[in-house]
Amino acid sequence: MNGAQITVAALEREGVDHVFGLPGTTVMHLIDALCDSSIRFISVRHEQVASMMADGFSRSSGGLGVCLASRGPGAANLAIGVHNAHAESIPMLVVVGQVPDGIAHRDSFEEIDLVRFFEPMTKWAVEIHDTERIPELLQRAVRTAMSGRPGPVLVSLPLDVQVNEAGPALQPRFRLTPAAPHPVAVASATDLLASAERPVVIVGGGVRGDAFDDNLVAIAEQFHLPVVTTWGRKSVFPNSSEVFSGSLGYGALPTTESAVRDADVVLALGCKFSEFSTKSWSLLGETSQLIHVDIDENVLGRVYPPEVSICADARGTTAALRFALEARTGHADISDRRRLRVKTLRAAYLGEATLSAPARTSVGVTSAEVITALREILASNRSILVNDAASMGPWLQRYLTTDRVGSYQLAAGGSMGWGLPAAMGLQLGRPDERIVAVCGDGSFWMVAQDLETAVREQIPIVIVITNNFAFGNTRDRQRSSHGERYHGVFYGNPDFAAFAQLLGAYGERVENAEDLAPAIERALASGRPAVVDVIQDRNEGLPPDLVPLSATAAS
């Protein structure tokens, strides 16, 4: 077998069933080998889309999304999606064809140092120079991507390594077992939680799974621990629970933030204290005692010094904490005060999360009306909502709730254009569910060409475009920080519904709020890739009370 065939055989051994990529000179042998495999290769129109589809696929399937590109420019185009996956701890295998070893380091055509280029945005980056070692290093790359704190891994394959012959020598497939929490640390954490007057639990992406963490839900409800989620992670905990108090991050409600700011004990599960989730690291009180649980030791103590640090799997830790807490006899007076606090926080949160009637704009559909329509749709359909990088993000964070694990996905890495390809990857990983992506017009237009990919591959996603003819987040920053000196933020758009129809997708344009929910229903019923073009006023954007991030950067 040649190196390309060995590579594909190793991917099959690791359970890979989809590869997203774009043909190019240094990957043609790999694509040829894929022809004879069980792996479905999906060709895209831009490499950025390939890496973002791999991201979405990893989120939906619990497996590994794989993207493929040729050297130099093709590899560079992958980087946007790879960076987003790295920021969000999404497993991904990035396979890039490199120039042959025999002409490396001579400024060959489209040559770049792929390992150095990808190192800052990957868990590991390796270039394989010996065909015999492809199974060993490729299978190690897969394990690295999926173990510990997940993330992307680069495998660079020079062209001659793909062509050379070798024995397959595939290794058995195995996965690393997550670390268990240390009993002494669990006991210390239990002491703090049992005696806390104003505890709070911050739940991050490290708690993600195919189902809600029953131990976490039981601990929070039984011991009256208010729960907030980090930015973009609201579907890791049931939002209807009596202890749920909202999501942190861009657009967080006041009650959600106060639950953390006023806490005397903070249990942080699987979170890294990002800039957005902590309001530029200003949210935790100086006197709060922190119990920080994360599988990545490099995260512990990086921002806030913990009273107790537990380097372990978050779900394994909640199981241990539940056992330890239930074995204790608590103080009734503390329990009563905590019960009252949870009830008060929940009532305040529900009041703030109630969407008031929107002020009418001169043109189109308001963001509040979009939320109302989406609530109606998601309540009646088994759908996953994808939130692209757009000014609709804070609206969705605040006012859309979910009780289905994994049903809300966000580009927390900030990559515009993520929504369409991530939705395609999610749909392929969950073919029995429907994927609805909410994209700004600026984000959609960055990857609009790959609506053709959805049509060609029969991927029936629904794209709801909030079309305000502007880069909305940037426009709002200019309004808030630059005295309404708008520059470079307004533009023209085509009729996106007509554009979709030209490509063979379903398309519908909506200019009135009462028409929006029926239009999305028709798009879902079409069974095809679909675009619902929602016309908004060009000044429609963030919630009125929300100050754009750049305006508060110095505070």
C-alpha positions in Angstrom: 0.0 0.0 0.0 1.2 3.5 -0.6 1.2 6.2 2.1 -2.1 7.7 1.0 -3.8 4.3 1.2 -2.3 3.7 4.6 -3.5 7.1 5.8 -7.1 6.3 4.7 -7.0 2.8 6.2 -5.8 4.3 9.5 -8.7 6.8 9.4 -11.1 4.0 8.9 -9.6 2.0 11.8 -10.2 5.1 14.0 -13.9 5.2 13.0 -13.7 8.2 10.7 -16.7 8.2 8.3 -16.6 11.8 6.9 -13.8 14.0 5.5 -14.4 17.6 4.4 -12.0 19.2 2.0 -11.0 20.7 -1.3 -8.9 18.9 -4.0 -5.4 20.2 -4.6 -2.0 19.0 -6.0 -0.6 17.6 -2.8 -3.7 15.7 -1.7 -4.8 14.1 -4.9 -3.4 10.7 -3.9 -5.3 10.9 -0.6 -8.5 11.8 -2.5 -7.9 8.8 -4.8 -7.5 6.5 -1.9 -10.8 7.8 -0.4 -12.5 6.6 -3.5 -12.0 3.0 -2.4 -12.9 3.5 1.2 -16.1 3.6 3.3 -15.4 7.3 4.2 -17.6 9.9 2.6 -15.6 12.7 1.1 -17.4 16.0 0.8 -15.8 18.6 -1.5 -16.3 22.2 -0.6 -15.8 25.6 -2.3 -13.4 27.1 0.2 -11.1 25.4 2.8 -12.5 27.6 5.6 -15.8 25.8 5.1 -14.1 22.4 5.4 -12.6 23.1 8.8 -15.9 24.6 10.1 -17.9 21.6 8.8 -15.4 19.4 10.7 -16.1 21.5 13.8 -19.8 21.1 13.5 -19.5 17.4 12.8 -17.4 16.8 15.9 -20.0 18.6 18.0 -22.9 16.5 16.7 -21.5 13.0 16.5 -19.2 12.7 19.5 -16.7 11.5 17.0 -13.9 13.3 15.1 -14.3 15.8 12.3 -11.6 15.6 9.7 -10.7 18.3 7.2 -8.3 18.0 4.2 -6.4 20.6 2.2 -3.4 21.1 0.0 -0.2 23.0 0.9 0.3 26.7 1.4 -2.8 28.7 0.5 -5.2 25.8 1.1 -3.8 25.1 4.5 -3.9 28.8 5.4 -7.6 28.9 4.4 -8.3 26.1 6.9 -6.8 28.2 9.7 -10.0 30.3 10.6 -12.0 27.1 11.4 -9.0 25.5 13.2 -8.6 28.5 15.4 -12.2 28.5 16.3 -12.0 24.8 17.2 -9.0 25.4 19.3 -10.7 28.3 21.2 -13.7 26.1 21.9 -11.9 22.8 22.7 -13.5 20.9 19.7 -11.6 17.8 18.5 -10.5 18.0 14.9 -8.0 16.3 12.7 -6.4 18.6 10.1 -4.7 16.7 7.3 -2.6 18.8 4.9 -0.6 17.7 1.9 2.9 19.2 1.9 5.5 19.7 -0.7 7.8 16.6 -1.2 10.6 16.3 1.2 13.1 16.3 -1.7 12.3 20.0 -2.5 11.5 21.3 1.0 13.2 24.4 2.3 13.9 25.7 -1.2 11.0 28.1 -1.4 9.0 25.6 -3.4 5.7 26.5 -4.9 3.1 27.2 -2.2 5.5 25.9 0.5 5.1 27.1 4.1 6.3 25.6 7.4 3.0 23.9 8.3 4.0 22.8 11.7 5.1 26.3 12.8 2.1 27.8 11.2 -0.5 25.6 13.0 1.3 25.1 16.3 -0.3 28.1 18.1 -3.8 26.9 17.2 -3.5 23.1 17.7 -2.8 20.7 20.6 -0.1 19.0 18.5 1.3 19.6 15.0 3.4 16.9 13.3 4.9 16.3 9.9 5.4 12.7 8.9 8.6 12.0 7.0 8.5 8.2 7.0 5.7 6.3 5.3 6.2 3.4 7.7 5.3 5.7 10.7 2.0 6.9 9.2 -0.2 4.5 11.3 1.6 5.2 14.5 1.6 9.0 14.3 -1.8 9.4 12.7 -3.5 7.2 15.3 -1.6 9.1 18.0 -2.9 12.4 16.5 -6.5 11.1 16.7 -6.1 10.2 20.4 -4.5 13.5 21.1 -7.3 15.4 19.5 -10.0 13.5 21.5 -8.3 13.1 24.9 -8.0 15.5 27.9 -9.1 19.0 26.8 -10.1 18.2 23.2 -8.8 20.2 20.3 -7.4 20.2 16.7 -4.3 18.4 15.7 -2.4 18.9 12.4 -0.9 16.0 10.4 1.3 17.2 7.5 2.0 14.6 4.8 4.7 15.4 2.2 3.7 14.2 -1.2 6.5 11.7 -1.5 5.5 10.1 1.8 2.0 9.6 0.4 3.4 7.9 -2.7 6.0 5.6 -1.1 5.0 2.0 -0.4 5.0 0.4 3.0 3.2 -2.2 5.1 0.0 -1.0 6.7 0.9 -2.0 10.3 -2.2 -0.5 11.8 -2.4 -0.3 15.6 -5.5 -1.3 17.7 -7.9 1.6 18.3 -8.1 2.8 21.9 -9.0 5.9 23.8 -7.5 7.3 27.0 -9.5 7.0 30.2 -10.3 10.5 31.8 -8.6 11.2 35.1 -10.6 10.6 38.3 -10.7 13.3 41.0 -8.4 12.9 44.0 -10.4 12.0 47.2 -8.6 14.6 49.3 -9.6 17.4 46.9 -13.1 16.1 46.7 -13.4 16.1 50.5 -12.1 19.7 50.6 -14.5 20.8 48.0 -17.4 19.1 49.8 -16.5 21.0 53.0 -16.7 24.3 51.2 -19.9 23.5 49.4 -21.7 22.2 52.4 -21.0 25.3 54.5 -21.4 28.0 51.8 -24.1 30.6 52.4 -24.1 31.9 48.8 -22.7 29.2 46.5 -22.9 29.2 42.7 -22.0 26.7 40.1 -20.4 27.8 36.8 -20.8 25.1 34.1 -18.6 25.2 31.0 -17.9 23.2 28.0 -16.0 20.5 29.9 -19.4 19.1 31.0 -20.6 18.5 27.4 -21.9 15.1 26.6 -24.7 13.2 24.9 -27.0 13.7 27.9 -27.3 16.2 30.8 -25.0 15.4 33.7 -27.6 13.8 36.1 -25.2 14.1 39.0 -24.7 17.8 38.5 -28.5 18.4 38.2 -29.0 16.3 41.4 -26.4 18.2 43.4 -27.6 21.6 42.3 -31.3 20.9 43.0 -30.8 18.9 46.2 -28.4 21.3 47.8 -29.8 24.5 46.4 -26.9 25.6 44.3 -27.7 28.2 41.6 -26.3 27.3 38.2 -25.1 29.5 35.4 -23.4 28.4 32.2 -20.5 30.0 30.4 -20.8 31.8 27.1 -22.4 29.7 24.5 -22.9 26.7 26.8 -26.5 27.1 27.8 -27.5 23.7 26.5 -25.2 21.8 28.9 -27.8 22.3 31.7 -31.6 22.1 31.6 -32.8 25.7 31.4 -36.2 24.9 33.1 -34.5 23.7 36.3 -35.4 25.7 39.3 -31.7 26.4 39.9 -30.8 27.7 36.5 -30.0 31.4 36.5 -28.9 32.1 33.0 -25.7 32.3 30.8 -22.7 34.4 31.3 -20.9 36.2 28.5 -21.8 38.9 25.9 -25.3 40.0 26.8 -25.5 38.3 30.2 -28.5 39.4 32.3 -27.8 41.3 35.6 -29.1 38.5 37.8 -26.8 36.0 36.1 -23.8 38.1 36.8 -24.8 39.0 40.4 -25.2 35.3 41.2 -21.5 34.9 40.5 -20.3 38.3 41.8 -22.0 37.9 45.2 -21.1 34.2 45.8 -18.9 33.2 48.7 -18.1 29.8 47.1 -17.8 29.2 43.4 -17.7 25.7 41.9 -16.4 26.0 38.3 -16.8 22.9 36.3 -15.0 22.5 33.0 -14.5 26.1 32.3 -11.4 28.2 31.6 -12.7 31.7 32.6 -12.7 33.3 29.2 -12.7 37.0 28.6 -16.4 37.1 27.6 -17.7 34.8 30.4 -16.0 36.9 33.1 -16.5 40.4 31.7 -12.7 40.8 31.1 -11.9 38.8 34.3 -13.8 41.2 36.6 -16.7 39.0 37.6 -15.6 36.8 40.5 -15.5 38.6 43.9 -12.2 39.1 45.7 -13.5 37.2 48.7 -15.0 34.2 46.8 -13.5 30.8 47.5 -13.0 29.0 44.2 -13.3 25.2 43.6 -12.0 24.8 40.0 -12.4 21.5 38.2 -10.9 21.0 34.8 -9.2 18.2 32.9 -6.5 20.6 31.7 -4.0 21.4 34.5 -2.8 24.5 32.5 -6.2 26.1 33.1 -6.2 25.7 36.9 -5.1 28.9 38.6 -4.3 30.7 35.4 -6.7 33.5 36.0 -8.1 33.0 39.5 -6.3 31.3 42.4 -8.4 28.3 43.5 -9.0 27.3 47.1 -9.4 23.8 45.8 -8.1 22.7 42.4 -9.2 19.3 40.9 -7.5 18.2 37.7 -10.0 15.6 36.5 -12.9 14.9 34.3 -15.8 17.3 35.2 -18.5 14.5 35.1 -16.4 12.1 37.1 -16.0 14.9 39.7 -19.7 15.6 40.0 -20.4 12.0 40.6 -17.8 12.0 43.4 -19.2 15.2 44.9 -22.7 13.9 44.8 -21.7 10.8 46.8 -19.8 12.9 49.3 -22.5 15.5 49.8 -25.3 13.0 50.2 -23.3 11.3 52.9 -23.3 14.4 55.0 -25.9 15.9 57.3 -26.3 19.5 56.4 -27.2 22.5 58.5 -30.9 23.1 58.2 -30.6 26.9 58.6 -28.1 27.2 55.8 -30.2 25.0 53.6 -33.3 27.2 54.2 -31.3 30.3 53.3 -29.9 28.8 50.2 -33.3 27.5 49.1 -34.7 31.1 49.5 -31.7 32.5 47.5 -32.2 30.1 44.7 -35.9 30.9 44.5 -35.1 34.7 44.5 -32.5 34.4 41.8 -34.7 32.2 39.7 -37.6 34.7 39.9 -35.4 37.6 39.1 -33.8 35.8 36.2 -37.2 34.8 34.7 -38.3 38.4 35.0 -35.2 39.8 33.2 -35.5 37.0 30.5 -39.0 38.0 29.6 -39.0 39.6 26.2 -40.8 42.9 26.1 -42.8 44.2 23.1 -40.2 45.6 20.7 -40.1 49.2 19.6 -41.2 49.3 15.9 -38.6 50.2 13.4 -39.2 51.8 10.1 -38.2 48.7 8.1 -38.6 45.0 8.5 -38.5 42.6 11.4 -37.0 43.4 14.8 -34.5 41.1 16.6 -37.1 40.6 19.4 -39.6 39.4 16.8 -37.0 37.0 15.4 -36.6 35.6 18.9 -40.4 35.2 19.3 -40.6 33.3 16.0 -37.6 31.0 16.8 -39.1 30.2 20.2 -42.3 29.0 18.4 -40.4 27.0 15.9 -37.9 25.3 18.3 -40.8 24.4 20.7 -42.5 22.4 18.0 -39.6 20.9 16.1 -36.7 18.7 17.2 -34.1 21.3 16.2 -30.6 22.4 17.0 -30.0 26.1 16.9 -26.7 27.3 15.5 -25.7 30.9 16.4 -23.2 32.4 14.0 -21.1 35.4 15.0 -23.6 38.2 14.7 -25.4 40.9 16.6 -28.2 38.5 17.2 -26.0 36.5 19.6 -26.8 38.4 22.8 -30.5 38.2 22.0 -30.3 34.5 21.7 -28.1 34.2 24.8 -30.6 36.1 26.9 -34.0 35.1 25.6 -33.9 31.7 24.0 -34.0 28.7 26.4 -33.5 25.0 25.9 -34.1 21.8 27.7 -32.3 19.6 25.1 -28.6 18.8 25.6 -26.5 20.2 22.8 -29.4 22.0 21.1 -27.7 25.4 21.1 -24.3 25.9 19.4 -22.3 29.1 19.3 -19.1 30.2 17.5 -17.5 31.3 20.8 -14.2 31.7 19.0 -15.7 34.6 17.1 -15.3 33.4 13.6 -17.7 35.1 11.2 -19.0 32.7 8.5 -19.1 29.7 10.9 -22.9 29.2 10.9 -23.5 27.8 7.5 -20.7 25.2 7.4 -21.1 24.3 11.1 -24.8 23.7 10.4 -23.9 21.4 7.6 -21.5 19.4 9.7 -24.0 19.1 12.5 -26.7 18.0 10.1 -24.5 15.2 8.8 -23.7 14.1 12.3 -27.4 14.1 13.4 -29.4 13.3 10.3 -32.6 12.6 12.3 -32.7 16.2 13.6 -33.2 19.6 12.0 -30.5 22.3 12.1 -31.5 25.9 12.1 -28.7 28.4 11.8 -29.1 32.1 12.6 -26.6 34.1 10.6 -26.0 37.8 10.1 -25.9 38.9 6.5 -22.2 39.7 6.8 -21.4 36.3 8.1 -23.5 34.4 5.6 -22.0 36.3 2.6 -18.5 35.2 3.6 -19.3 31.5 2.9 -22.5 31.8 0.7 -20.9 30.0 -2.1 -21.1 26.8 -0.1 -24.8 26.8 -0.1 -24.2 24.9 -3.4 -22.4 22.3 -1.3 -25.5 21.8 0.8 -27.6 21.5 -2.3 -25.2 19.1 -4.1 -24.8 16.9 -1.0 -28.5 17.1 0.0 -27.9 18.5 3.4 -31.3 20.0 4.5 -30.2 22.8 6.8 -32.2 26.0 7.3 -30.4 29.4 7.3 -32.2 32.3 8.9 -30.4 35.5 7.7 -30.9 38.6 9.9 -30.3 41.0 7.0 -29.7 44.6 8.2 -27.3 45.4 5.4 -24.5 46.1 7.9 -21.7 44.6 9.9 -23.9 45.0 13.0 -21.5 44.5 15.9 -18.9 46.8 14.4 -21.6 49.4 13.5 -22.8 49.4 17.1 -19.2 49.9 18.4 -18.9 52.9 16.1 -22.2 54.2 17.5 -21.1 53.7 21.1 -17.4 54.5 21.0 -16.9 56.8 18.0 -19.7 59.3 18.1 -21.8 57.5 15.4 -19.0 58.1 12.8 -20.0 55.1 10.6 -17.3 54.0 8.2 -17.0 50.8 6.3 -20.0 49.1 8.0 -22.9 49.5 5.6 -23.1 47.7 2.3 -25.5 46.4 -0.3 -26.9 42.8 -0.5 -28.6 40.7 -3.2 -32.0 39.1 -2.7 -30.7 36.1 -0.6 -33.9 34.1 -1.2 -33.5 34.5 -5.0 -29.8 33.6 -4.7 -30.7 30.4 -2.8 -33.3 29.5 -5.5 -30.6 30.0 -8.2 -28.5 27.3 -6.5 -31.4 24.9 -6.2 -32.2 25.6 -2.5 -35.5 26.8 -1.0 -35.6 30.5 -0.6 -38.1 32.9 1.0 -37.9 36.6 1.8 -39.6 38.0 4.9 -40.3 41.7 5.6 -43.1 41.4 8.3 -42.9 39.7 11.7 -46.1 37.8 11.3 -44.7 36.0 8.2 -41.5 34.8 9.8 -42.5 31.7 11.8 -44.6 30.3 8.9 -41.7 31.0 6.5 -39.3 29.0 8.7 -41.9 26.2 8.9 -42.1 26.1 5.1 -38.4 26.0 4.9 -38.2 23.0 7.3 -41.0 21.3 5.4 -39.2 21.7 2.1 -36.7 19.0 2.9 -34.0 20.9 1.1 -31.3 23.4 2.1 -33.2 26.6 2.7 -32.6 30.3 3.2 -35.1 32.6 5.0 -34.0 36.2 4.3 -35.3 38.3 7.2 -35.2 42.0 6.3 -34.3 44.4 9.2 -33.7 48.1 9.6 -30.1 48.9 9.0 -29.8 50.2 12.6 -31.2 47.0 14.1 -28.6 45.3 16.3 -27.7 44.6 19.9 -30.2 44.8 22.7 -30.7 48.5 23.5 -29.2 48.3 27.0 -26.1 46.4 26.0 -22.9 48.5 25.6 -20.7 47.0 22.8 -17.5 45.3 24.1 -15.0 47.8 22.7 -16.7 50.7 24.6 -16.0 49.0 28.0 -12.5 47.6 27.2 -10.8 50.1 29.5 -13.3 49.7 32.4 
